[in-house]
Amino acid sequence: MSAARSVRNPPLQLHGRRVMLRPLTENDFDEWHEVRTRCGAWLLRWEPRPKGAPVPSEDRSSFAARCGIRERERHLGSGYGFGIFVGERFAGEVTLSSIQRGPFQSAFIGYWIDEALAGRGFVPEAVVVTLQFAFEAISLHRVEISIIPRNTASRRVVEKLGIRQEGIAERFLEIDGVWEDHVRYGITSEEWALRELELSGDWLSP
């Protein structure tokens, strides 16, 4: 498949060994809302929000609007958001965002998981599926994952995968009114080519 064609027609369902990734739709609201409500305290402390801004609304209409935004991003090729499913169960989300073309060919990966399913390897698997999509389906050159240093659960994901640490970006992102440092991790298409068989064998193959 040519790079040009793969960018025009990226797959909308991605499969790992145990997880399936697909765009969320309004029909997923009830499951998504249950997880977000139950895990709110665990998740919100890491999510970007300007000082004094209210917690984003998570009602059905806001969720539907968010799904619409994600669909437009897919059509534009500027971002891809996926729900993580384990069997039929909604488990979390992984996003490939801020896609830059031209001389950059880069993007960021972000992720979150139901607290009840954390630590079982579902997120590392979803990240490998997303990296495969990023490098093979839409022909990116570089993917970055940026994490607050004290977010040990998120850092364990990239450490399990052996993704290269690049350093600290000071006061990188505003989290609930505080400009937080982030540890930056990066992987390029050259590194993916060298490690594809290893990562796929560890996380994707039956």
N, C-alpha and C positions, 0 to 999 in steps of 0.2 A: 504494500500500500504506500503510495507516495505521501510525502509530508504534507503537500498542499491538500490532497484529498482528506487526510486524516484530520486536519484542522477544520475542514468544512463539515465533516460528518463524525464527530467524536461519539463514542458509545455512551448511552445513558444508563446502562447497568454495568457495574463492574463487580467481579467476583474474586474473592480470596479463598482460602481453605475453609474458613468458617463464617466469614462475613460477606454480605452483599451490600454494595453501595448503589444508591439511586437518588435522584432529585426528590425532595419532599414535595407533596401536593397538599391541598387543603384537606384531603381525606385523612392525612396523618395527624391532624391537629390534636385529637383526643389523646393519643399515645404520647405525642411530643409534649403536650401541656402537662400530663401527669408526671413525666420524668422531670421536666423543668421545675415544676412546683415542689416535688419531693426533694430535689437536689439543689434547690435555689441557693441556699447558704454556701454550699460546697462549690458552686460554679461562679456566682456573681463576683466574688472577691478577685477573680482573675480577669474579668471582662472589661474592655475599654469603656470608659464613661467620663465625660468632662465633669469638673467640679460642680456640685450642686444640681447636676442633671438627674431627673427621676429615673428609676429603673425602667427600662423600655417596656411598654405594654406588651403583654403576651396573651391577649385575647384572640378570638378566632379571626376577626377582621384584620388585625395587625399581622397575624401569621399568614393569612392569605395574601396580603400585600407583600410580605417578605418573600413568599414563594414566587410572586410575580416578578419581583426584582431579580431574584436568582435566575428565573427563566430568561429575562432580558439580557442578563450578563452572559448566559450561555450562548444566546444568539449573537451577541457582540464578540464573544470570545474573550471577554475581560475577566471572567471568573466562573468557577464551577463549584456548586455546593451540593453535597451528598449527605443523605441520611445513612447512618450505619445500622444495618439490620443483622441480627443473629437469629437465624431461622426466620420466624415471622415477627420476632420481637424487635421493636425500635430500641436502639441502644445508645445513640448519640449522633454526632455530626462531624464531618471532616470537610474542610473547604480549601480550595485552591484559588487564591484571590490575588488582586492587584497584579494581574498578568500584564507584563510589559513586553512589547514586541520590538521591532527595529534592532538596534545593536545589543539590547539587553536580553530578550528572550527568557525572562525570569518571572517568578511568582513566589508567593508565601503559602505555606500550609499552616492551618490552624485546626484544632480538634478539641472535642470534649466527649465525655462518656458518662453514662448513668453510673452514679457512685456504687450502686449495687453490683455492677459488672466490672468495676475497676480492678486492675491487677491480674487479669486473666489473659492478657496478650491480644485482646481484640483491637486496641488502638494501634499498636505497632503493625499488626496485619493490615489494618485499614490504611495506614500511612504508606506501606509498601505498595498496596494496590493503587493508591493515589500517585505515588512516584512513577510507577509503571505507566499510568495514564499520562502523566505530565511529560515524560521523556519519549514515550513511544507513540502515543495517540495524537498529542498536540505539539510535539517537537520543541519543547522548551529546552534551554541550555542549563538553567540553574534554578534550584528551589531552596528557599530559606525557611527555617522554623525558628521563631524568636520566643523566648520563654523567660518570665521573671525568675531570677536565680533561686528564690526560696520555694518555687513551685516544683517540689521534688517529684511529684507524681508525673507531671508532664515531661520533666527532664529524664525520667527513667525510660520513657518511650524512645527518645532519640539515642540514649545510651545503649539500650538493648539492640538498636539497629546499627550502632557504630557510626552514626552520622558525625561528620567532622565538626568540631567546635571551632568557631572563628574568632571569638572574643566577646567583649562586653560592649554593648551600645548604651552609653549613659543617658539617662532620662529619655528613653526611647519612645515611650507610649504612656498616655495618661489613663490611669486606672483609678476610677472613683476619686478624681481630683488630685492624685499624686502622680508626678512624672517618674515612672519606674524604669530602672535599668533593666535591660534584657540580655540574656545570653543568646548569641546568634550561632545557629548551626546551619551549615550549608552542604549541598551536594550538587555536583554538576553532571551533565550527561556523560562526560568521560568517566567519572567515578561510577555512575550507574552501569555503564557498559562493562566495567571491570568487575562489578559486584552483583550484577543482575542474577547470575546463576546461584550465587550464595544466598542472596536475599529471597529470591523466589523459592529456592529449595527449603529454606528455613521457615517461610511464612505463607507461601501460596500453594505449594505442591501438596497433593493428597498424601 
